[in-house]
Amino acid sequence: MPSVATAELVAAARLSGQGVAAFNVITLEHAEAITTAAERTGLPVVLQISENAVKFHGGRVEPVVAAAAAVARGASVPVSLHLDHVEDEELLRAGVATGVSSVMFDASKLSYEDNVAATARITSWAHDQGVWVEAELGEVGGKDGAHAPGVRTDPAEAAAFTAATGVDALAVAVGSSHAMTERTASLDLELITRLRDAVPVPLVLHGSSGVPDEVLRRAVGAGMVKVNIGTALNIAFTGAVREHLAANPSVVDPRRYLRPARDAMTEAAAHLLTVVAGKEA
């Protein structure tokens, strides 16, 4: 089916009291694994491409988005395309030109006042293009050492931020951290509820790979809607590559180890899709 808008997936999840999973895409195998997992579970999914992923592909956003879009079009379940953690405004505009339905503009490293000004300007422009905008307030740990773990988003400030910027969704800092390889994060569920009650737009949880299943379920119940996941799939992928090459040291054809790696990502994504949606595996 044609790819759908992220706004539709998030709105439907919010209305039903469920979460929608958004997985980071780095390679074609990521997009294939995530989409296969969505089809297996019968659940919608967001394929998101970060600024760092675009840099990995030589700074060209068009090829990686085109590949993800082709996979999305072939899916039997709703799949949307999203640009994640974009700080470079030129890249954001180029990404929108490729046809993504949503972007996450990240000005969280700036002061509050500068974050508001930059985000409001980008949101106004993006809305003119029909593009849904996510922003970040507070600091989510683990991004290249730029954010301090322990920082939390203030509900009153979050309400003021959304009103001043006009954003469609807000990523908030509630205890998760990017790039965690162990699922030991402890979320402030009471703060999530307070943020849900204070902010009129859907909440987004970043750094979800480090959050245990039951805590993810409770976070969605408390008010999280879009749940971003990246590292968990990379752990599954890399683990399968290591295992295959250790057992088959003479292998040189990448298809031999990429296939089990893609399969491992599919299993991980399928499990997390059901957790976020509040379904049984």
N, C-alpha and C positions, 0 to 999 in steps of 0.2 A: 504494500500500500504506500501511497505518498507519505513522506515524513509529515508529522503534525507539529503544531506549535507547542513549545514548552509551556506557554501560558495556559493552554488547554489541559495539559497533563497535571500541572500544579493545581489549577482550579478544581479539577475533578477529584484529585487526592484530598485536597483541603475540605471539600464538601462532604466527602465520605468518611473523614476522620482517619484517613490512611496517609502513608508517606509514599513518595515516588523516588526511586533510586536514580542517581545521576552518576555515571561511571566515567572516569577519565580514559580517553582514547589516546594512545601513543602510536601504535602501529595498526596496520590493517587487521592483524590477528586480534587485537583488542576489540575492534568494532565487530568483527565476526563472532567472537566469543560472547560478547555482551548481548548482541542481538539474538544469537541462538539461545542464550539463557532466558531472555525475555519471551521468546516463542515457546520454550519448554514450559515456562511457568504461566504463560498466558497473561503476563503483566506488561504494562507500558514501561518505557525506560527513556532516559535522557543520555545521549552520547555527547560528552563534553570534551572540548579540546582546549588545553590551557596555553597560555603564552609560552610557557617553558617547552611544551610539546612542539609548538610552531618553531621555536628556536632550534630544537633538535632537528627539524626538517629544513634547516637552512634559512629559516625566517620567512618561508613562503607558506602562507595560510591556505591558498587555493588547493594545492594537491591533497593535503590531509583532510580538508573539509569535503572535497569532492569524493574521496574514497569512502569516508564515513557516510556521506549522503547516498552513495550508490548502495551501500549495505542497508541503510535505513529504508530505501525505496523497495528493496526486495523482501522486507520483513512482513510477517503476517499479523503483527501487533503494532500498536502505535509507538513510534520512535521519533524523538525530536533531536535537533542539533543545537548545541549551546557552546559559546566561547567562555572559558573560565579563567578567572584571575588575570584579566587583561589590564595592564597598567599603561601600555603604549597606545595612545589615542589613534595614531596612524594605523596600527595593527587592528585596532577595534573597528575602524571604519572600513578597512580592507576586508575584515571578516564578515561584516554586515553585507558587504557587496557580494559575497559568495552565497548568500541566501540563508544563513543561520537565522533562527527565529528569536534567539535570546542571547544576551551577553551578561557577563558578570564584570562590571567595571570596578577595579580595586584601587581605591585611593586611600586605603586605610592607614598607609604609612604617613600620610600628611596630618597636619593638625586638624582638629575638628572643623574649624572654620574653612580651611582649604579643601578638606574632604567634601564638605557640603557644596562649596562653590563649584568644584570640578565635577562632582557627581550630578548636580542639578543641570549643568551645561550639557553633559553627555546624555543624560536622560531625556532632555528636551529634544536633542538632535535624534536620538534613537527612536523616540516615540513618533517623530515625523516620518521615520522609515518603517514604522509598524513593528518595531522590535521591542521586546520585553526586557527590562533591565533589573538585574540583581546588583546590590552593593554590599559593602561590609562596614560594620561599625563595631568597635572593640577590636581586640587583637587575638587572632587564632594562632596558637603557638606552632613552631616547627617549620615556618617558611624561611629557609635560609638564614635563620637566626635573627630575622628582622622583627619578629613579634615575641613579646615576652609572655611565657606561659603564666597563668594565674590571673591575667587581666580578664575582666568580665564586662559585658555590655550593660549599661545602665538603662532600665526601661524608659524613664522619662526622657533621657537623651535620645533613645531610639525612636520614640514617638515624634520628637521634634525633628529628628533627622529625616524621617520618612515624609513628614509634612513639608519640609523645606526643599527636598530633592525631587519628590514625585516618583520615587523608585517603585517597582512592582513587587520586589521581594527583598528581604534583608537577611544577610548572613551575620550571625551573632556569635560572640565568644561566650561559651558556657562551660568550658572545661576540656574541650577536645583539642587535639594538636595534630597538625599535618605530619605525614611521614612516619607515624608510629608503626613499628613492626610487631608489637605485642598489644593485645587487646585488654589494656589495663586502665583505660581512661575512666574517670569518674565525672559524670555530668551533674550540674546543678539543676535538677529537675524543677525545683521550686522557682528558680529564676526563669526557666523556659516558660512556665505557666504565666509568670508575671509579664514577660515579654509578649507572649501571645495575647494577653489581655490589654496590653498597652499599645500594641502596634497593629494597624489595620491591614497590613500586607502579610503574605506568608513568610514564615521563618525558614531559614536554610541552615543546616548543620554541615560545617566543613570538618575535615579531619576525622571522618567517621570510621576509618579502618581500625583505629585503636579503641573503639567502643565495643564492649561485649554485646552479644545478641540481645539479652534481656534488657540491658540499659538502652539500646537503640529502640526497642519496642516501647519502652516507657517514655523515651524522649518524644517519639511520635505521638503517643497518647497525651503528653503534656503540651504539645503544640508545634513540634517540628513538622515540616511538610516535605521540603526537598532535602534529600540526604545525599551528600557528596561522598564518593568512595573512589580511591585510587590505589593506594599502597597495597591493600588486601589482594587485588588482582595481580599486582606485580610480584608479590610474594609467591602466589600460586604458580605464576608463569615461570619465574626464575627457578623455583624449586624443582619444577618438572624438567626444565632444561638441564639442571645440574644432575638430577637423578638419571636422566637418559644418557648423558655424555659419560657419566661415571660407569654405567653399565655397558656402554658401547663406545669406547674411546677412539675407535677408528672411523667413526662417522664424520663425514664432511658435508653431506647434503643437508642443508638447514631444514628442509622439509621433514626430515626424520625426527628432529627434536622440537620443531615448531608445532607439529601436530599434537603431541602430548601436552605441550605447554598451553596451546589454545584450548584443549579439552579441560585442562586443570582450571584455567580462567573461567571457562563456561560453568563448571561445577561451583566455583566460588561465587560467581555472579548470580547464579540461580538461587543459591542459598540466601544470599544477602537481599535479593529481590523479595523473597518471601518474608524475610524478617522485617524489612522496611514497610511492606504492605500489610503486615500483621496477619499473614497467611501461614498455614502449616506447610512444611516442606513435603 
